[in-house]
Amino acid sequence: MSIPDKMLAAVFHSPGDLRLTEVATPTPGRGEVLVQVRTCGICGTDLNLFNGGFKVRRLPLIPGHEFAGVIAALGEDVASLKIGDRVTVDINMTCGTCYWCRRSENLLCPSLQQIGIDVPGAFAQYVTAPISQIYVLPPALTFEQGASIEPLACAVHAQTRMDIQPGASVAVIGGGSMGIIHAQLARLRGAYPVILIGRTPSKLERAGRAGIEFLVNARDTDPVAEVKRLTGGRGADYAIEAAGSVETYEQAFKMVRRGGTIAAYGIPPQEDAISLRPFDFFMQEWTVIGAFVSHPSAWPKAITLLESGGIRPEVLFSMRVPLKEMVESVELIQKDKDLMKVFVVPDLAKSEKIGIG
């Protein structure tokens, strides 16, 4: 496989300043591989980053963290992988030796670095990654499905922390990609009813095609009242906030039952705060968990869920776009609320629709 000295990459400099630039192709170090990117999903976190709502530590940065590709080169001391392997990458790199890592609480590691957030990511033709982070894709999975493993693993981690039980009621606030994935996963765990709350009819329709039965359009229905109606007046056993706003976080606490569990999953602006009464925590005996990205243990589970067909990310797929058109595509996504998952494909000649919309 011929590897060029220079590659095209989307480089983020500051809010509103994303540029296509030719940069040096990275070289894999000891224990690393070079991945030729075949596809990388544009995530809500990426959009928050581009708009300034999500702040990173070092700029400029090549973002992109939901990706799959082919191993193009091997660094020293790499024996378990080979050139040509189809792979995806766990983006969360930790020290492995600190207090939290030794307790299997890897995501709390003070040295945590994320590909596409702290170090160069996959909105580029090539990206490097340690072999510890590499997963070989099952033959049946497409590159788009491979790029869907990272967001699914995040949802698996959150719902594992919540310990959602069969027969429990679950309300998911947020009709975007992550909300629909959460609803699919809760349904697969045996929850009932699973109630998805969104604001865009076309996205709620996609959720219906994925088998989600209880859909609430928050533009014309009070979501708190509807969740309580569907749960016999009690409120949901579990509420997953996957939208990331003050309003929806406060709604999550209003729609969960006494003794219920709330998952803080959506990413709000870092400066935002919500108003809660400590007395309510005392009286309601709520459990509140945070769910920050994907634990290593979630990745094999996510791969199995996709390989088995238990989770169908294809219902989210909207478009493939060339890397050379990425800046315009980001603008389009923010204007067209009907678009869902858009994949950046470095070598694609022109944009094309995929999936159901």
N, C-alpha and C positions, 0 to 999 in steps of 0.2 A: 504494500500500500504506500503510494507516494504521498509524503506529507510536505506541504509548502512551508516556507520560512515565515510567511505572513498569512494572516487570516482576517476575515471580516468579523467584527463584533459590534454589538450595541453597547455603548459605554454611557453610563449614567454619571453626570457631573453635578447636578443640583436639581431641585424641583423644577420641572418644565424643561429640562435640558438633557435630553437623551439623544446621543449622536451615533450614527454609523461610522465606524472608524476602522482603518486597517492597523492591526497590532501584530506583535510578534506571536507566532504560534508557541504555546507553552511546551516545555519539555518535561516528561515525567521523571521525578526523582526516584531515589531508592524506595522500593515498596509501593510505587505508584504506577498507574496506567494513564495513557492518553486516550480519551474517548472522542471519537468523531460523532458529533451531535447529529442525530437524525430527526429529532423533534423535541421541542420544549414548550410546555404550556404556559400561557400568560395567566398568572394567578392574581387574585384580589390583593394579595400582599404586594405584588409588583406594582399594581396600579396605585396603591397607597404610597408606595415608595416614590413613584414618579411624581405624585401630587404633593409630596412633602408631609403626608400624615404619618408615615412610618420612617423613622430616622435610622440611618446606619452609621457605623463608627468610622468608616474610612471611604473617602472618595478620591478620585473617580473609581467606579466599580462596574464590572460586567455582571449584571443580574442574571436571573434565570435559575430555578431550582427544581422544576418538575420536568425531568428529561429522561430520555433514553437514547442509546446510540450503539456504536460498534467500537470495540477496542482497536485502536490504530497503531499503538506502540506500547512496549513494556519497559518499565524502568528496571534497575537492578533488583535482584532478589525477588522476582515475581515468577513463581513456578506454577501456581494454581490456575492461572488464566492464560488465554492464548489470543493472538491477534485474530480478529474476525468474530470473537464472541459478541453476541447481542446482550447488552447489559442496561441496567438502571443503577442509580447511585443514591444511597442514604446520605443526605446532605449534612447530617449533624455529626461533627467531629469533636470528640472529647479527649481528655487526657488519659482516662482509664485508671488513674491511681489516686485521685483525691477522695475526700470523705464521701462525697455524693456518688461518684462513679463506683466506689467499692460497696455502696449500698444499692446498686442498680438504679440509682436516681440520676442517670447520666445527663438528662436535660438540664439539671441544676448545676452542672459542672461550671466553675468560674472561668474555665478556659475554653468553653464551648465556642466553636467557630462553625459557621454554616456556609456551604457552597452557594454562591449567588446572593449572599447577604453580607458576609464578612470577607470572603475570598472570591476570586473570579468564578462566575457561573457559566450557564449554558446558552445564553443568547449570543452564541458565537459558533464558529465552525468546529472548534475543538475545546475540550476542557480536561484538566487533570483531576485525579481523585486517588486516594489511598486504596489499596486492595481490600482493606478492612471494611470499606464502605460499598463494595461492588456486589451486585446481585445479578447473576446470569438469568436472562429471561427464559421462561418456558417457551418451547417452540410455537405453541398455539397463540401466544400473545403478540399483538401488533405493537409497533413502536408507540402509538398513541396510548394503548392500554398500559404499556410499560411506563410511560410518563405519568399515568394516573395512579401509580403505586404510591408515590409520595403523599398526595393528598388523602388517599384512602388510609394509609398507615397513620396519618394524623388523627383521623376519625376513629380508627380502631383503638388508638392509645386513649383518646378521650372517653370512649364508651367502656373500655376496660376499667379505667379509673372510676367511672360512675357505677359500674357493676349493674348494668340494666338487666332486670330479671324477666323471664317469660311472663306474659300476661300483664306487664306493667304498662301504664299509659305514658306516652312520650310526646312532648310538644317541642318542635324544632322551629326556632325563629330565624328566618332567613331563607329566601327562595332561590338563592344562587347555587353555584356548583357544590359548595361544601354543605349547605343545608340539605340538598337533595341526596348527597352521599350519606349524610347522617341519617336521614329518614329511611333510606334503603337498608342501612346497616341495622338500625333499631328494629325494623320490620323483620329482618333476617334473624335477629336475636329472640324473636317471639313476642315483641311488644305489641300491645293493642289497647286503644287505638294509637296509631302514630299520626300526629297532626302536624302538617307543614304549613307554616305561615309565611307568605310572601307578598309582594306588591306588584308583580309583573305577570299578567295573565298567561303569556306565552311560556314563561318558565314554570308556572304552576301546571300548565298543560303537559310539559315535559315530565314533571314529577308524576303526573297521573299515568303517563305511558310507562314509567318505571315501576308502577304498581302501588303508588301511594294513594290511598283511598280518601283520606280526610285532608282537604285542601282549603285554606282560608286566605282570602284576599284582604289584607289589612287596610286597603284603600276604601273598602266599602263595608267592612264588618269589624266590630270591636274584637280583636283577637283574644283578649283576656276573657270576655264574656263567652265567646264561642268555645274556648278550651274548657271552661267550667261547665258549659252546657253538655259538651261531649264526654265529660268525666263525672256526670252525676252530681255536679255542683261542688265537688271536692277540690278540683284543680288537678293538674298532671302530677304523676309520681316523679317524673323527671322533666326538666326544661333545659334545652340546649340553646344557648344564645350563639347564633352563628351569623349575625348581621354586623355587629360591631358599632352600635350607636348607644348613646345615653338612653334614648327613648326605649329601645328594645331590651336593653339590660334591665331597666326598671320594670318593663312588662313581664320579663321572665320571673321576677320575684312575686309579681302579682298573680301569675297564672299557675304557680306550683302549689301543691297541697301542703298542709301542715305535715311536717316530717319528711317532706320531699327533698330532692336533690337538684341543684342548679349547676350547670357546667358553663364556665366562662370560657368560650371558645372563639367568638368573633373578636377581631382586633380593632379596638376603638383608637382614636387619636390619643397619643400618650398623655396629653395634658387634661383630658376629659375626666370628670368625676361624676358619680351618681349619688343620689340622696337616699340613704337607708337608715332606719331606726334600729339601734342595737337591741331595743326592747323586742322587736319582731323576731330577731334571731333567737332570743331567749325563749319567747313564747311559742314560736313555730317549730323549733328544733330542726331547722334547715341544715342540710349539708351543702357546702359550696366547694366545688373543685375547679382549679384552673387546669387547662389542658394546652400545653405549649408544644407544638409540633409533634414529632413522631418518635416514640421510644424504639430502640433497636429491636425489642421483642415483637413490635407490631409489624415489621416488614415481612417476615415469612408468612404471617397470617394474611396480610393484604394480598400478597402474591397468590396464595391459595384461593382466596375469595374471588379473585379475577379469573384465575385458571379454571375454577369450577363453574363459573358463570353465576355465582351467588350474588355478586354485585355487578351491575351493568353501567359502567361509566359512559358507554357510547351514547346514551340518551342526552348527555351533556354536550356532545361534540358539535361545534358549529362550523369552524373554518380551519384550513391550513393556509398560512401566509409565508411568503419568502422572507428571509432575514433582511434582505435589502428593502423591504416594505414595512419593517416593524414599526418605525416611528408613526407612520400614517395609520397603521393598524391599531396602535394604542389609542390614538385619537378616535378612531371609528368605534372601538369597544365602549368608550366612555360616552359616546353619543347614542349608539344603538343599544337600547336596553334589552332588546330581544336576543342579542348575541350572548352565548354562554362560553364554553371552552374554546379558545382559539389557540392553535398550535403554531409556533414558529418553526419552519422547516428550512434550514440553511440553504440547501441546494435546490429548493423548489423554484420553478420558473415564474409562476404567477399564482395568485390566490385562487383557492377553490373551496366550495362548500362541501361539508361532509356531514354525516349524521342526518338529523331530521330538520335542520334549520340553519 
